[in-house]
Amino acid sequence: MWSIIFLCLISSADPPAEKVKTKQADDAQATTQGLQELLEKVWNATPESAKKAGTAVLSKYRRMNANMPSLEYGYGVALAKHQQWEAAETNFRAVATKHRQSPRAWLAVANAHLRLGKPALAIEDLRKAWEAAPKDEDVLLTIAGVTNFLIQKPLPKYMPDSSRKLQDDVRAGLSPDQKNLFDLGVNQSNEYISNLEKLREELMEPVKLAESQAAAAEQEAQQKGSKVAILRAEYQSRVQNIQQIAAIANARVVEIDMRALGGNGGLSVAMQAERTRILQASQAEIELQEVRLQELGIRLAQKDREYQEVAFRAQRFAKEASDGKSVIDKQLALPPPYWDPSQEKEQLLHVGFTDIQLAPQQKEKDRAPRKSLSDDDKARVLLSMADALRSSNKPGLAKSYFERILKEFPNTSAATDAKWELEQVGKEIDDLEKEGSKKAAEAADKEIEKSSSKKARKGSASKRSPKGSSKGKVDSDDPAN
């Protein structure tokens, strides 16, 4: 009986091979879903929230047995998009260590090290990429371009000997066709270097615009600041005038009280009438002046708000220009971006990391040789610059480069990213404008609150005792306090 049940159970169970296939399919599906989620959530996140979003996705799909090197590589690509190169390098290096024969992973690590200003480490990574795939065209072109750049324009504290050694080692094992391809990479690098000054001038156009905007805003701020200073001086003058009215009235009241004390008869009817008249007249004048003072305070606050808004805008433009110069100079001191996060994203979504690294390498004859930099190359430089500026909280400058990509290179892969990025930087610029208005409003509100919270000066017509009681004395508190 039990043997029959056991045989039935065995016959109804899936064969082991089928279980393996089912598990592999499930794991592959989880990997695909994980990559899609990573390259959507992290890619579209703000630079500040990118790491948090990526960690959550990795944790989720690790429990689903997804291919973690694929996800870690995709996470690194998304971080690279946000210019978070240290975190991206950590992920790329972890993948490269697990897949030492993957030239793609080593190229990604090399690019991250270059962006971090670590050329010696980048050359080591490129050597590993070459050792993993000595005939890979992307590897050969990248090594040719990067080493030539570092030899021609070495970075501070970097000796280009390792670049020359890598060039020599690579050239020694190349076929004639491969040498032609390698020379093509060197020539493209030389072309880029020869055009650096022209490129810098073009890249500096938005910076110069920001400088002119800063100068115009600063001039406007000075004009508005002068008007605010005049109003503030008038405000202080009115405050002093109110204090003076109160002081004169109190002095006259004290004089009457002293006369009453000297006569030992107290306040006469005439003295009391005069005392009351002085107090009432001064109090009426003070109340009138305080109404005018409050109106002036509101005007002062409004003008001050206008001044603060313009001053904040001038500071923002000036900082954008100054920081923009630094970003441009830093980017142009490095080799051009041979590795593009956008292209990596597209390939990951369509192929996946594991399939990419195992795919047959492209043959030289299949590639259309380019004697000069293509539109894709030029657009990639602009996109890299725009991403660097945006991650540095310079959305105004970044917007200029995104717009230029769409105008000059509309048919490139970079244009697709630029179109989406334009919407995001537009929101960021609006946020900066709102922040400036908010700060200006807060400063103005303090001024309004300060002006509107003054206590009305109230005089009293009650008798002051001959013994020096202060009843009936005009309040002379400073209205500015």
C-alpha positions in Angstrom: 0.0 0.0 0.0 2.7 2.5 1.1 4.9 1.5 -1.8 2.0 2.3 -4.3 1.5 5.8 -2.7 5.2 6.4 -2.8 5.4 5.5 -6.5 2.4 7.8 -7.2 4.2 10.7 -5.5 7.3 10.1 -7.5 5.5 9.9 -10.8 3.6 13.1 -10.0 6.7 15.1 -9.0 8.4 17.4 -11.6 11.6 15.9 -13.0 14.7 17.6 -11.5 15.7 19.1 -14.8 12.3 20.8 -15.1 12.7 22.3 -11.6 16.1 23.7 -12.6 14.7 25.2 -15.7 11.8 26.7 -13.8 14.1 28.2 -11.1 16.4 29.6 -13.8 13.5 31.2 -15.6 12.2 32.7 -12.3 15.7 34.0 -11.4 16.1 35.5 -14.9 12.7 37.2 -14.6 13.6 38.6 -11.2 16.9 39.9 -12.7 15.1 41.6 -15.6 12.5 43.2 -13.3 15.2 44.3 -10.9 17.2 46.0 -13.6 14.1 47.7 -14.9 13.2 48.9 -11.4 16.7 50.1 -10.7 17.1 51.9 -13.9 13.8 53.6 -13.4 13.7 54.5 -9.7 17.4 55.3 -9.2 17.9 56.9 -12.6 14.9 59.2 -12.1 15.6 59.9 -8.5 17.1 63.1 -7.2 20.9 62.9 -6.6 20.2 63.0 -2.9 17.7 60.1 -2.9 19.5 57.9 -5.5 21.4 55.8 -2.9 18.4 55.1 -0.7 16.3 54.1 -3.7 19.0 51.8 -5.0 19.6 50.1 -1.7 15.9 49.3 -1.3 15.7 47.8 -4.8 18.8 45.6 -4.3 17.6 44.3 -1.0 14.2 43.4 -2.5 15.6 41.4 -5.4 18.4 39.8 -3.5 15.6 37.9 -1.6 14.2 36.9 -5.0 17.5 35.2 -6.1 18.1 37.7 -8.9 21.5 37.8 -10.5 23.1 40.3 -8.2 26.2 41.2 -10.3 23.7 42.4 -13.0 21.8 44.5 -10.5 25.0 45.9 -8.9 26.3 46.9 -12.3 22.9 48.5 -13.1 23.0 50.3 -9.8 26.5 51.6 -10.6 25.3 52.8 -14.0 22.4 54.8 -12.3 24.8 56.2 -9.7 27.1 57.3 -12.5 24.3 59.2 -14.1 24.1 61.2 -10.9 27.9 61.7 -10.9 28.2 59.8 -7.7 31.4 58.2 -8.8 32.7 56.9 -5.6 29.6 54.8 -4.9 29.5 53.8 -8.6 33.1 52.7 -8.5 32.4 50.5 -5.5 29.6 48.7 -7.3 31.6 48.3 -10.6 34.7 47.0 -8.8 32.6 44.4 -6.9 31.2 43.2 -10.2 34.6 43.2 -12.0 36.1 41.2 -9.1 33.5 38.5 -9.5 33.7 38.6 -13.3 37.4 39.2 -14.0 37.0 38.2 -17.6 34.4 40.9 -18.2 36.0 43.9 -20.1 32.7 45.8 -19.7 33.0 45.8 -15.9 36.7 46.9 -16.0 35.9 49.7 -18.5 33.3 51.0 -16.1 35.7 50.9 -13.1 38.3 52.7 -15.2 35.9 55.4 -16.2 34.9 55.9 -12.5 38.5 56.2 -11.5 39.1 58.8 -14.2 36.1 60.9 -13.1 37.5 60.7 -9.6 40.9 62.0 -10.8 42.7 58.7 -10.2 44.4 58.1 -13.6 47.0 55.5 -12.2 44.2 53.3 -11.0 42.3 53.8 -14.3 45.3 52.6 -16.3 45.4 49.5 -14.1 41.7 48.9 -14.8 42.2 49.3 -18.5 45.0 46.8 -18.5 42.7 44.3 -16.9 40.0 45.0 -19.5 42.6 44.4 -22.2 43.8 41.2 -20.6 40.2 40.0 -20.4 39.5 40.9 -24.1 42.7 41.8 -26.0 40.8 42.2 -29.3 37.7 44.0 -28.1 37.2 47.1 -30.2 35.7 49.2 -27.4 38.7 48.2 -25.2 41.2 49.1 -27.9 39.6 52.5 -28.7 39.3 53.4 -25.0 42.9 52.5 -24.2 44.1 54.4 -27.3 42.1 57.5 -26.4 42.7 57.6 -22.6 46.4 56.8 -22.7 47.1 59.3 -25.5 45.2 62.0 -23.5 47.1 61.3 -20.3 50.4 61.3 -22.2 49.6 64.6 -23.9 48.0 66.3 -21.0 49.0 64.5 -17.8 47.1 65.2 -14.6 48.7 66.7 -11.5 50.9 64.2 -9.6 50.6 61.7 -12.4 53.5 60.4 -14.4 52.4 59.1 -17.8 54.9 56.2 -17.8 52.2 53.7 -17.1 50.1 55.0 -20.0 53.1 54.7 -22.4 53.8 51.1 -21.1 50.1 50.1 -21.6 50.2 51.6 -25.2 53.4 49.7 -26.0 52.1 46.4 -24.6 48.8 46.7 -26.5 50.3 47.7 -29.8 52.8 44.8 -29.7 50.1 42.1 -30.1 47.8 43.9 -32.6 47.2 42.8 -36.2 47.5 45.4 -38.9 43.8 46.1 -38.9 43.7 46.4 -35.1 46.7 48.8 -35.3 44.7 50.9 -37.7 41.8 50.9 -35.2 44.1 51.8 -32.4 45.6 54.6 -34.4 42.1 55.9 -35.1 41.5 56.1 -31.4 44.8 58.1 -30.9 43.9 60.4 -33.8 40.4 61.1 -32.3 42.0 61.8 -29.0 44.5 64.3 -30.6 41.6 66.0 -32.4 39.8 66.4 -29.1 42.9 67.8 -27.5 43.5 70.3 -30.3 39.9 71.5 -30.0 39.9 71.9 -26.2 40.3 75.6 -26.1 37.5 76.1 -28.6 35.4 73.6 -26.7 36.1 75.5 -23.5 35.0 78.8 -25.1 31.8 77.2 -26.2 31.2 75.6 -22.8 31.9 78.9 -21.1 29.1 80.7 -23.0 26.4 79.9 -20.3 28.9 80.8 -17.6 29.5 84.2 -19.2 25.7 84.6 -19.4 25.4 83.8 -15.7 28.2 86.4 -15.0 26.3 89.1 -16.9 23.1 88.1 -15.1 24.9 88.3 -11.8 26.3 91.8 -12.7 22.9 93.1 -13.8 21.2 91.7 -10.7 23.9 93.1 -8.5 23.4 96.6 -10.0 19.7 96.3 -9.5 20.2 95.2 -6.0 22.4 98.2 -5.3 19.7 100.5 -6.6 17.0 98.8 -4.5 19.4 98.7 -1.5 19.9 102.5 -1.7 16.1 103.0 -1.6 15.8 100.7 1.3 18.6 102.6 3.1 16.8 105.9 2.6 13.5 104.4 3.9 15.3 102.9 6.9 16.9 106.2 7.7 13.5 107.9 7.5 12.1 105.2 9.7 14.8 105.8 12.3 14.2 109.5 12.1 10.5 109.1 12.8 11.3 106.9 15.7 13.6 109.6 17.1 10.9 112.2 16.5 8.4 110.2 18.5 10.9 109.8 21.3 11.6 113.6 21.2 7.9 114.5 21.4 7.6 112.2 24.5 10.7 113.6 26.1 9.6 117.2 25.7 6.1 116.5 27.1 7.5 114.6 30.0 10.0 117.4 30.8 7.2 120.0 30.9 5.1 117.7 33.1 8.0 117.3 35.5 8.5 121.1 35.5 4.8 121.6 36.5 5.1 118.9 39.2 8.3 120.5 40.6 6.6 123.9 40.8 3.7 122.3 42.7 6.1 120.7 45.1 8.0 124.0 45.6 4.7 125.8 46.4 3.7 123.2 49.0 0.1 123.7 47.9 -0.1 120.9 45.4 -1.3 121.2 41.9 -3.5 124.2 41.3 -6.5 124.1 39.0 -4.5 126.0 36.4 -1.5 123.7 36.7 -3.7 120.6 36.5 -5.4 121.9 33.3 -2.0 122.8 31.8 -0.6 119.4 32.7 -3.6 117.6 31.1 -3.4 119.7 28.0 0.3 118.8 27.5 -0.3 115.1 28.0 -3.3 114.9 25.7 -1.6 117.0 22.9 1.6 115.0 23.0 -0.3 111.7 23.1 -2.4 112.7 20.1 0.8 113.7 18.2 2.5 110.5 19.1 -0.4 108.3 18.0 -0.5 110.2 14.7 3.2 109.7 14.2 3.0 106.0 15.1 0.4 105.5 12.4 2.7 107.1 9.9 5.6 105.1 11.3 3.7 101.8 10.8 2.8 102.7 7.2 6.4 103.5 6.6 7.5 100.3 8.2 5.3 98.3 5.8 6.7 100.2 2.8 10.2 99.5 4.1 9.5 95.8 4.5 8.0 95.5 1.0 11.0 97.3 -0.6 13.3 95.3 1.5 11.7 92.1 0.2 12.2 93.3 -3.4 15.9 94.0 -2.5 16.4 90.6 -0.9 14.9 88.8 -3.9 17.2 90.6 -6.3 20.3 90.2 -4.0 19.6 86.4 -3.7 19.3 86.1 -7.4 22.6 88.0 -7.9 24.3 85.7 -5.4 22.9 82.6 -7.2 24.1 83.7 -10.6 27.5 84.6 -9.2 27.9 81.3 -7.5 26.7 79.5 -10.6 29.3 81.3 -12.7 32.1 80.7 -10.3 31.3 77.0 -9.6 30.5 76.4 -13.3 34.0 77.5 -14.2 35.4 75.0 -11.7 33.3 72.2 -13.0 34.2 72.9 -16.7 37.9 73.1 -16.0 37.8 69.9 -13.9 35.9 68.0 -16.6 38.1 69.3 -19.4 41.2 68.3 -17.5 40.1 64.6 -17.8 39.9 62.5 -20.9 36.5 62.7 -22.7 33.8 60.3 -21.6 34.4 57.0 -23.5 31.8 55.3 -21.3 28.3 56.6 -21.4 25.7 55.7 -18.6 22.8 56.3 -21.1 24.2 53.7 -23.6 24.9 51.3 -20.8 21.3 51.7 -19.5 19.9 50.9 -22.9 22.0 47.8 -23.4 21.3 46.5 -19.9 17.5 46.8 -20.5 17.7 45.0 -23.8 20.5 42.5 -23.2 21.5 42.3 -19.5 25.0 42.4 -18.0 25.7 38.7 -18.1 24.7 38.4 -21.7 26.6 41.5 -22.7 29.9 40.2 -21.2 29.5 36.8 -22.9 28.4 38.2 -26.3 30.8 37.7 -29.3 33.1 40.7 -29.8 32.4 42.9 -32.8 34.8 42.5 -35.7 36.8 45.3 -37.1 35.2 45.0 -40.5 31.7 45.4 -39.0 32.6 48.8 -37.6 32.3 51.9 -39.7 35.6 53.7 -39.2 35.3 57.3 -38.0 38.2 59.6 -38.8 36.9 62.4 -36.5 34.6 62.8 -33.5 31.0 61.9 -34.3 27.9 63.8 -33.2 27.4 61.1 -30.5 30.9 61.8 -29.1 30.3 65.6 -29.0 26.8 65.2 -27.5 28.2 62.8 -24.9 30.8 65.5 -23.8 28.0 68.0 -23.4 25.8 65.5 -21.5 28.6 64.6 -19.1 29.1 68.3 -18.5 25.4 69.0 -17.9 25.1 66.0 -15.5 28.1 67.2 -13.6 26.7 70.7 -13.3 23.2 69.4 -12.3 24.7 67.2 -9.6 26.6 70.3 -8.3 23.3 72.1 -7.9 23.8 74.3 -10.9 20.5 73.6 -12.8 20.6 76.9 -14.7 23.9 76.1 -16.4 22.9 72.5 -16.9 19.8 73.6 -18.7 21.9 75.5 -21.3 23.8 72.3 -22.2 20.7 70.1 -22.3 19.1 72.7 -24.7 22.2 72.8 -26.8 22.2 69.0 -27.2 18.6 69.0 -28.4 19.3 71.9 -30.8 22.7 70.7 -32.3 22.5 66.9 -31.9 18.8 66.0 -31.9 19.3 62.5 -33.4 21.8 61.2 -30.8 21.1 59.0 -27.8 22.2 61.9 -25.6 19.2 63.9 -26.9 16.7 61.5 -25.4 18.2 62.0 -22.0 18.5 65.7 -22.5 14.8 66.1 -23.2 13.8 64.3 -20.0 16.5 66.2 -18.0 15.2 69.5 -19.2 11.9 68.9 -17.4 13.7 68.1 -14.2 16.1 71.0 -14.2 13.2 73.3 -14.9 11.6 72.2 -11.7 14.9 72.6 -9.8 15.2 76.2 -11.1 11.7 76.9 -10.0 12.5 75.5 -6.6 15.6 77.8 -6.3 13.5 80.8 -7.3 10.9 79.9 -4.7 13.6 79.5 -2.1 14.9 83.0 -2.9 11.3 84.4 -2.6 10.8 82.6 0.6 14.0 83.9 2.2 13.1 87.4 1.0 9.6 87.1 2.4 10.9 85.9 5.7 13.1 88.9 6.0 10.3 91.3 5.0 7.8 89.6 7.3 10.1 90.2 10.3 10.2 93.9 9.3 6.4 94.1 9.0 6.0 92.3 12.3 8.5 94.6 13.9 6.6 97.7 12.6 3.0 96.4 13.3 3.7 95.2 16.9 4.5 98.6 18.3 2.4 99.5 21.3 0.4 102.7 21.1 1.8 105.3 23.4 -0.9 106.2 25.8 -0.7 109.3 28.0 -2.8 109.6 31.1 -4.6 112.7 32.3 -4.7 111.5 35.9 -3.0 113.6 38.6 0.5 113.0 39.5 1.1 113.1 43.2 3.3 115.9 44.4 5.6 113.3 45.9 6.9 112.3 42.4 4.6 109.5 41.3 5.0 108.8 37.5 1.3 108.6 36.8 0.4 110.6 33.7 3.9 110.6 32.3 4.1 110.1 28.5 5.5 106.6 27.6 8.8 107.2 25.9 9.7 103.6 25.1 11.7 103.2 21.8 9.2 102.3 19.1 12.0 100.5 17.2 12.3 97.9 19.9 
